[in-house]
Amino acid sequence: MLGIIVGISSLLLSLLLDGVERLFLSFQESAGNPASLEILPVHRFLSVFIGAIVAAVIWWIIRTRVKKPVTITKGLAGEKMPPVQTAIHVMTQIFYVGTGGSVGRELAPREAGAMLAQCWNGLLHRLRLDLSEDDSKLLIAAAAGAGFAGIYSAPFTGMLFCVEILLKKVTKKAIVVSLIMSSIAMLIGTAVKGFGPYYLVGNQQFSLAFLIFVFFVAPLCGILGAIFRRSFKWAGKFQAKGNCILWQLPLMGLVTGIAALSFPQIMGNGRALAQLSIDTFNQQMIWLLLVGALAKAIITVFTIRAGASGGTLTPSIALGAVIGTVLGIIFHSFFIAIPIWQCSLLGACTLLAASQQAPLMALMMIIEISHLNYSAFLPLGIGVALAIAASKLIPE
């Protein structure tokens, strides 16, 4: 039952995102059309700037005038996630990403899932069907993972988010409960959105020769991922509070809008920048991609610092994809020929693993949302292992 409820929640959030994008950016995002390239630059600028103003006002109200939303981690610890404030908070995240704000969209369905699980546990309590503390915690963590699965059609990723990041322990019960719930949520999410890949990639097999590239790139992406992790943790620790959000977040919306005038891939959760990297083969694009990745990283970190709430998974994928593409083009020029899209996904997977400190989740996420075949497991698996090891060189 909870899987069905969370799946419907994720589906509604997907439809909300589509509606906001159509209203503010006059385009329908898809794997083949991830960026609003057809509209006028000033249209993009106004969209994200107005979106930042609206989001800033809403977050200011729910953080200063009523009981503010509670994080998933605190919810797992037993703190009550207020349903109304959490719902508004979640929808505001989706709204801001839909207008072009530079944060990930994956945090919203996870928070919605955790809040709904708390409400479900409360209903069971009123019916005198109380669960143990561990089982209640498991339902909350599984529902958070299912929220992700419903948005991205990635049930194994949802399960691994539950056990690897939230529970931080692997048990048979946790795997069974979370995987079933994520699978149900995924089926509901695909009922309207379909089961197509989130990123469009090639269909070549990963070769053993590709492992040479893995040993060069994965440690570098591990270090960069750890640096990005420190950056967004710093942003969260010193996030704008009180009245400061009313001017700092619109300011970051202004900065994002100015960057989007000439580089629309900077907008949103990073999907457009990642897909651009995957599709790039030209050496002349290297500097453009590097500048875009640097701008994306800085804008995302300071958007969170300015008071926005949002995920960092898909921005991490975008940054890693750029690094993988750039190094792949260089490697292709001097050594063996390897598909550039594979280099992009290696960079995305390894930087994501390091930035989230979740190697299994990162591995399965890239495989699931890109619909990769079995040949990807060996190089990407070795890559995330090397990236995690290298990330330990950077203290948290």
N, C-alpha and C positions, 0 to 999 in steps of 0.2 A: 504493500500500500504506500509506504513512504517513497519507494522508488517511482511509483506512478506520480505522486504529488510533486516530487522534485523534478521529474522529467517534464511535467506540464509547466512548472516554474521556469525551467531553462528554455523551453520552447517559447514561452511568452516573452522572455528577455530577448531572444533572437528576433522575434517579430518586432519588439520595441526598437531594437537597433536598426532594423530595416526601415521602419517608419521614420525614425529620426534622420537617417541618411537621405531618404527620399525628400523629406521636408526641407532639410538644411543644405544638402549638397546636390540634390536633384540627380542622384545616381543610385544604382543598385549594386552593392558590392558582391563580388563573386570571385572564385579562384582565377577566372580568366580576365576579370576586370576589378582588381583590388584597389585601384586609386581613382580619384575623381579628376581624370585628365581632361574631360570634355568641357568642363565648366570654366568660366572666366576666373583668372587668378584672384580678382577682388572678391569674387563669390566665396572662394575658399577662405580668404582672409576674414571676411565678415562672419562666416559660419563658426569658425573656431573661436573668434573673439567674443561673439555674442554668447556662444555656448559656455565659455569660461565665466562670463559675468553671471549668467543664470545659475550655473553650478555653484559658484562662489556664494551666492545669496542663499541657496538651499542648504549647502553644507554649513554655512554660518548659523542658520536658524536651528538646524537639528543638533549642532554641537554646542550652542550657547544658550538656547532658549528652552530646550527640553532635555530629557535624558538622552545623552549621545549614544550612537551605535556602539556595539561591543564587538571586538575582533573574534575570529574563530578560535584562536588560542585561548582567550579568556572564556569563551563559551564552553570549551572543552573542560576548563578548570572549574566550571560550575556557575559562572556569572551569567545572569539572564540577558539574552539578546532581545531587546524590546521589538516586537513584531512590526509595529507601524514605522518607527524610526528606521529599522533595518531595511524594510521594504523601500522606503523613500531613498535611503542611502544607496541601496543597490541600483535602483532605477536611475539615480543621478549619475552613477558611474557609467552606466550604459549610454545615457544621454550625452555625457561629455565626450566619450569615445566616438559616438555617432556623429557629433558635430566636428570631429577632427582632433580632439584632445589627445596628447601623446602619452597614453598609459594603456596597459593591457586591459582587456575586457573580461579576463577569466576569473578575477577575484569576485565579481558580482554574483555569478551563479553559485560559487562555492559558499559565499556568505548567506545567500538565500537558502541554500540547502541546509546549512547548519542551523539557521533560525527555524526552518520548518521542522527539523528533527527535534529541536527543543520543544516546539509546540506539540509535536506528536508524543513526546515523553510526558508532557504535562497532561495530555488527554488520557494517556494510559494510567497516570497517577490518579486522576479523578474517577476512573473506572475501576480503581483498586487492582490494577494489573501492573504494579510497579516492577520495573526492571532493576537489576543490580547496577551499582555505579559504573562498573566496567562495561556492561552492555549498553547503558545509556550513552556513555562516552563513545562506544563503537558506532552506535547509530548516528550520532552527530558527525563523526569523522567520515563515515561511509556516505552520508547524505551530502557532505561537502564535496567529496570526490565525485559523486553521482551528478552533482550540479555541473561540474566541469565536463563529464562524459556526455551529458545532454546537449551541451553547446557545441563540442568539437567532435562528437561521434567517436569517442575514444574510451571504451570501457576499461581496458587494461590500464590506461593512464590514470583514470579515475580511481581505480583500485589501488594502484601504487602510490598515488598522492595520499590516499587514506593511511596506508600502512607505513610508508617510508617517511613522509613529512609530518603528518599529524600524530599518529599513534607511536611512531618510531619503534615499532616492534612487529614481527611477523608471526601470526598464529593462523591455524587452519580456519578457525571461526572468523577472524578478521578478513581473511582472503575470500571466503565463501560469501559472507554477508555483503562486503563491499563490492565484489565483482557482480553478484546478482543485482544489487541495487543500481550499479553503474550501467549494467546491460539493459535493464528496464528503462532507465532514463535515456539511454542512447537510442533505443527503439522509438520512444516517443518523440525525441528530438528530430530523428530522421523522417518522421511521418510527414512533415511539411518541408523541411530543408533538404531532404534527400541524403544519399550516402556517398556523395562525391568527395574527392580529396580536398583538403584545405589548401594545399600547395600543389601546383601542377609541375611535375618533374618528368624526367625521361624514363625509359623502360630498359636501359642496359643493365646487365648484371654487374655487381661489384666484383672486380677482379682481385686476385691475390697481389698483383703489382700495386694496387691502390694502397696496400698496407704501408708501403714506403712513405707515401704522402701522409698517412695517419701519424706515423712516428714524428714527423716534422711539425705538424699542425696542432695536434691535440694538446701537447703541453703548453703551447703559446695561448691557445684558446682557454685552457684551464686557468692560466694566470690572469688573462684579461677578464674572464668570468668572475674570478674572485675579487678583482678590483671593482667591477660593476656591482657586485654584491655588497661590498663595503660602501659604495656610493649610495645605493638606494636605502641601505640600512641607516646611513647617516641622514639621508633626507627624511626618513620616517621619524628618527629620533628628534630632529630639530624642526619638525613640520610646523608651519604657521598655525597659530592658535588665535582665538578671539577675533577681534576686528581686523587683524593683519591679513586674513584670508580674503577680505573684501577688496583689497587692492593688489595683493601679490598674485593670486590666481588669474585675475584678468590681465595682469602684466605678462604672465607666462602665456596666456592665450594670445596676446598681442605679438609676442616673440614667435610663437608657433605659426601664427598667421603670416607674419613677414617671411619666415622661412618657406612656408607653403606657397608663396607667390611664384617662386621659381622651382620649387622641389616638392610637389604634392605628396610624394611618398613619405615625407616626414610626419604626415598626419596619421592619426589613429593608433592602432595597437602594434604596428610594425609589419603587418601582413604584406602591405604594398612594397615596402623596402626589401623584405625577404624574397618576394617573388621577382622583383627586379634583379636581385643578385642571382637568383637561380637561372634567369633567362639571359644573363649577360655572358658574352663570349669575347667582347672587344677590349683590347688593351687600353684603348682611349677612355674607357669608362672607369678605369681604376681610381683615378683621383676623385671623380664625381662620387663614386660609391664610398670612398674613405671619408670624404667631407660629409656626405649624408649620414654615415654611421656615427661619426663624431657628434654631429648636430643632434641626431636622434638620442644618443646617450645623454648628452648634456641637457637637452630639453626635457626628456623623461624624468631625469633625476630632479631637476629643479621644478618641474610641474608637481611632483610628489612633495617636494620641500615647500612649495607654495600653498599646499593644503589639499590637493587632489588625492582621492583614493583610487586605487587601480592596481592591476597586476603587473608583474615584471617578467612573466614567462615569455610572452610573444615579443616584447622588445628585446629580450635576450636572444631569441631565435633570429631576429632581424640583424642584430649586431654580429652574431656568429656567422650567419650566412654571408655577410659582406666580407668578413675576414677569410672565410673559406674560399669564396670566389676570387678574391684578389690573389691569394697565395696559389690557388689553382691555376690561374692564368699565368703567373710567373713560373710555376712548376712545369706547366705545359710547354712553355717556350724553351726551357733548357733541358728538360728530362723527358720522361715518357708522356705519351698522350693519354689523358684520363678525362672522362666526362666532367665538365665544369659543374653541372648540377649536383654531382656526387660530392664534389669539394664543398659546395655551398651547404649541403645537408650535414656533412661532417663538422664543419665549423659551427653550424646552428646547434647540433646535438651536444657537442663538447662544451661550448660556452654556456649553454643552458644547464648542463649537468653541474658545472662549476658554480654558476651564479645561484642555483637553487640548492646545491649540495644534495642532489638527489639523482644519482646515476641511472638507476633502473627506470624511474619515471621519465627522465629525459630521453633515454633510449627508446622506450615504448611510445612516447608521445610523437617523436619524429617518424617512427615507423608507421604508427596508426594514422596520423593526419596526412601523411604523404602517400599512403598505400604502397609501401615498399615491400619487396619480396624477401624471401629467406636469406638471400645473399648479403643483405645489409647487416645482419646480426653480427658477423665476425668483425668487420672493420669498425662499425659504430660502437660495438661493445668494447673493443680494445681502446678505441678513442676516448670513451667516457671514463674508463679506468685510468688512463694516462692523465686525462684532464683533472680528475679528482685528486690524483697524487700531486700534480703540479700546483693545484690551487692551494695546497697546504703550505706552500712557500709564502703565501700572503696572509699575514695574521688577520683575524676578523676584528 
